[in-house]
Amino acid sequence: MIDYFLNDLKELNDAHVKESEAIMKAFGGASYPFDLLAFAVLNRSMSLVSGFITLMRSDNFVASVPLIRLQLDNFLRFGAGWLVSDPHKFATAILKGTSVRNLKTRDGKKMTDRFLVDHFSKEYNWILSVYKNTSGYIHLSEKHMFVNVTDVNSKERTST
């Protein structure tokens, strides 16, 4: 069953390439700062999907789950470009090394992870849950301690 889903994910690479081609053809081939951000997101996404598939096929769950969080990071930071008054200025700031969390929306709100998760969760209710559950795999946490435990016997005080 997992192979079915992993094969579906692999097909996303074609969609990524088509999106890149569409960006390159838009406006007669002109290139803008936000296009560079889009290319970075698409490239990173393709790499994350490829890595996730490889790790899952080798039964490396602990290493694959953080990649889901990184993919969500792609969405949040790219989506932030629609919350600013000038997306090209936003992309240029990122290109110069400014963290998204230090940039502000057109309403003057800092675009921290918390803000972006809350904002986009209004439209996509799964975001908060995915963010919380996958973030536990980014930093060493209880997720890492319990991922290897398959059985606990409190009477005998043993675990497998």
MIDO-192484 format. One record per residue (C-alpha): residue in one letter; x negated, y, z. Coordinates in Angstrom, 2 decimals, decimal comma. Last residue first. Example, Ala and Ser with C-alpha at 12.3 -4.5 7.8 and 13.67 -1.06 7.14 Angstrom:
! MIDO-192484
+-----+---------+---------+---------+
| res |       X |       Y |       Z |
+-----+---------+---------+---------+
|   S |  -13,67 |   -1,06 |    7,14 |
|   A |  -12,30 |   -4,50 |    7,80 |
+-----+---------+---------+---------+
! end
This chain:
! MIDO-192484
+-----+---------+---------+---------+
| res |       X |       Y |       Z |
+-----+---------+---------+---------+
|   T |   -9,92 |   -3,90 |   23,49 |
|   S |   -9,13 |   -2,67 |   26,95 |
|   T |   -9,31 |   -4,22 |   30,36 |
|   R |   -7,95 |   -3,45 |   33,83 |
|   E |   -6,47 |   -6,92 |   34,22 |
|   K |   -3,09 |   -5,53 |   35,20 |
|   S |   -3,61 |   -2,39 |   33,10 |
|   N |   -4,10 |   -4,33 |   29,88 |
|   V |   -4,90 |   -1,86 |   27,09 |
|   D |   -4,93 |   -2,84 |   23,43 |
|   T |   -6,15 |   -1,27 |   20,20 |
|   V |   -8,64 |    1,26 |   21,55 |
|   N |  -11,01 |    2,51 |   18,83 |
|   V |   -9,03 |    5,65 |   17,95 |
|   F |   -8,62 |    6,42 |   21,66 |
|   M |  -11,90 |    8,13 |   22,41 |
|   H |  -12,15 |    9,94 |   19,10 |
|   K |   -8,67 |   11,40 |   19,43 |
|   E |   -9,47 |   12,30 |   23,04 |
|   S |  -11,81 |   14,97 |   21,69 |
|   L |  -15,01 |   15,69 |   19,79 |
|   H |  -14,12 |   18,68 |   17,64 |
|   I |  -12,87 |   18,22 |   14,08 |
|   Y |  -10,74 |   15,14 |   14,81 |
|   G |   -8,48 |   16,96 |   17,25 |
|   S |   -7,94 |   19,55 |   14,54 |
|   T |   -6,16 |   16,85 |   12,52 |
|   N |   -3,20 |   16,48 |   14,86 |
|   K |   -2,73 |   20,17 |   15,60 |
|   Y |   -3,03 |   21,33 |   11,98 |
|   V |   -0,86 |   18,50 |   10,66 |
|   S |    1,86 |   19,32 |   13,21 |
|   L |    1,72 |   23,05 |   12,56 |
|   I |    1,75 |   22,58 |    8,77 |
|   W |    4,73 |   20,22 |    8,56 |
|   N |    7,30 |   23,05 |    8,77 |
|   Y |    6,28 |   24,53 |    5,42 |
|   E |    8,08 |   27,87 |    5,08 |
|   K |    7,90 |   29,07 |    8,68 |
|   S |    4,78 |   26,98 |    9,14 |
|   F |    3,00 |   29,40 |    6,78 |
|   H |    3,08 |   32,27 |    9,27 |
|   D |    2,39 |   30,21 |   12,38 |
|   V |   -0,58 |   28,44 |   10,78 |
|   L |   -1,90 |   31,73 |    9,38 |
|   F |   -1,59 |   33,56 |   12,71 |
|   R |   -3,19 |   30,74 |   14,70 |
|   D |   -5,99 |   30,38 |   12,15 |
|   T |   -6,69 |   34,10 |   12,50 |
|   M |   -5,50 |   36,51 |    9,85 |
|   K |   -5,60 |   39,73 |   11,86 |
|   K |   -2,31 |   41,62 |   11,50 |
|   G |   -2,37 |   45,09 |    9,87 |
|   D |    0,91 |   44,80 |    7,93 |
|   R |   -0,94 |   44,37 |    4,59 |
|   T |   -2,63 |   41,45 |    6,32 |
|   K |   -5,97 |   41,87 |    8,03 |
|   L |   -9,45 |   40,44 |    7,61 |
|   N |  -11,70 |   39,24 |   10,44 |
|   R |  -10,09 |   35,78 |   10,56 |
|   V |  -10,76 |   35,51 |    6,82 |
|   S |  -14,46 |   35,54 |    7,58 |
|   T |  -16,49 |   38,18 |    5,73 |
|   G |  -19,36 |   36,66 |    3,76 |
|   K |  -19,61 |   38,99 |    0,74 |
|   L |  -17,53 |   36,55 |   -1,34 |
|   I |  -14,89 |   36,67 |    1,41 |
|   A |  -14,75 |   40,46 |    1,14 |
|   T |  -14,56 |   40,19 |   -2,66 |
|   A |  -11,63 |   37,78 |   -2,36 |
|   F |   -9,71 |   40,23 |   -0,14 |
|   K |  -10,54 |   43,15 |   -2,48 |
|   H |   -9,16 |   41,02 |   -5,33 |
|   P |   -6,04 |   40,12 |   -3,32 |
|   D |   -5,21 |   43,81 |   -2,65 |
|   S |   -2,22 |   44,42 |   -0,35 |
|   V |   -2,84 |   41,32 |    1,71 |
|   L |   -0,50 |   38,46 |    2,58 |
|   W |   -0,75 |   36,69 |   -0,77 |
|   G |   -4,49 |   36,16 |   -0,36 |
|   A |   -3,79 |   34,47 |    2,96 |
|   G |   -2,53 |   31,54 |    0,91 |
|   F |   -6,12 |   30,84 |   -0,10 |
|   R |   -7,16 |   30,81 |    3,54 |
|   L |   -4,29 |   28,63 |    4,72 |
|   F |   -4,38 |   26,21 |    1,77 |
|   N |   -8,11 |   25,61 |    1,92 |
|   D |   -7,94 |   25,18 |    5,70 |
|   L |   -5,29 |   22,52 |    5,11 |
|   Q |   -7,86 |   20,72 |    2,96 |
|   L |  -10,37 |   21,03 |    5,80 |
|   R |   -7,85 |   19,50 |    8,22 |
|   I |   -7,27 |   16,61 |    5,82 |
|   L |  -11,05 |   16,19 |    5,55 |
|   P |  -11,17 |   15,77 |    9,32 |
|   V |   -9,14 |   12,55 |    8,85 |
|   S |  -11,68 |   10,83 |    6,58 |
|   A |  -14,59 |   10,44 |    9,03 |
|   V |  -12,52 |    8,75 |   11,76 |
|   F |  -10,62 |    6,65 |    9,21 |
|   N |  -13,69 |    5,00 |    7,70 |
|   D |  -12,01 |    1,94 |    6,20 |
|   S |  -14,34 |    1,97 |    3,16 |
|   R |  -11,42 |    2,82 |    0,88 |
|   M |  -10,46 |    5,57 |    3,32 |
|   L |  -13,94 |    7,11 |    3,12 |
|   T |  -14,05 |    7,10 |   -0,68 |
|   I |  -10,52 |    8,48 |   -1,00 |
|   F |  -11,20 |   11,24 |    1,53 |
|   G |  -14,48 |   12,16 |   -0,17 |
|   S |  -12,79 |   12,49 |   -3,56 |
|   V |   -9,94 |   14,53 |   -2,08 |
|   L |  -12,41 |   16,79 |   -0,27 |
|   S |  -14,52 |   17,31 |   -3,39 |
|   M |  -11,48 |   18,13 |   -5,52 |
|   S |  -10,24 |   20,54 |   -2,85 |
|   R |  -13,61 |   22,26 |   -2,62 |
|   N |  -13,62 |   22,77 |   -6,38 |
|   L |  -10,03 |   24,03 |   -6,43 |
|   V |  -10,64 |   26,38 |   -3,49 |
|   A |  -13,86 |   27,74 |   -5,01 |
|   F |  -12,14 |   28,21 |   -8,38 |
|   A |   -9,28 |   30,09 |   -6,70 |
|   L |  -11,76 |   32,31 |   -4,86 |
|   L |  -13,52 |   33,10 |   -8,13 |
|   D |  -10,14 |   33,86 |   -9,70 |
|   F |   -9,46 |   36,29 |   -6,83 |
|   P |  -12,54 |   38,24 |   -7,90 |
|   Y |  -11,25 |   38,65 |  -11,47 |
|   S |  -12,19 |   37,02 |  -14,77 |
|   A |  -10,79 |   37,94 |  -18,17 |
|   G |  -10,14 |   34,95 |  -20,45 |
|   G |   -7,41 |   36,62 |  -22,47 |
|   F |   -5,37 |   37,49 |  -19,41 |
|   A |   -5,12 |   33,85 |  -18,35 |
|   K |   -7,28 |   31,29 |  -20,17 |
|   M |   -9,75 |   30,68 |  -17,31 |
|   I |   -6,92 |   30,47 |  -14,77 |
|   A |   -5,08 |   27,91 |  -16,89 |
|   E |   -8,26 |   25,84 |  -17,25 |
|   S |   -8,74 |   25,79 |  -13,50 |
|   E |   -5,14 |   24,72 |  -12,98 |
|   K |   -5,58 |   21,92 |  -15,52 |
|   V |   -8,76 |   20,75 |  -13,77 |
|   H |   -6,99 |   20,66 |  -10,40 |
|   A |   -4,08 |   18,70 |  -11,87 |
|   D |   -6,51 |   16,16 |  -13,33 |
|   N |   -8,21 |   15,85 |   -9,94 |
|   L |   -4,82 |   15,21 |   -8,36 |
|   E |   -4,76 |   11,82 |  -10,09 |
|   K |   -7,12 |   10,49 |   -7,41 |
|   L |   -4,48 |   11,28 |   -4,80 |
|   D |   -2,00 |    9,00 |   -6,54 |
|   N |   -4,64 |    6,24 |   -6,57 |
|   L |   -5,11 |    6,74 |   -2,83 |
|   F |   -1,38 |    6,41 |   -2,28 |
|   Y |   -1,15 |    3,10 |   -4,17 |
|   D |   -4,37 |    1,88 |   -2,54 |
|   I |   -2,79 |    2,43 |    0,89 |
|   M |    0,00 |    0,00 |    0,00 |
+-----+---------+---------+---------+
! end
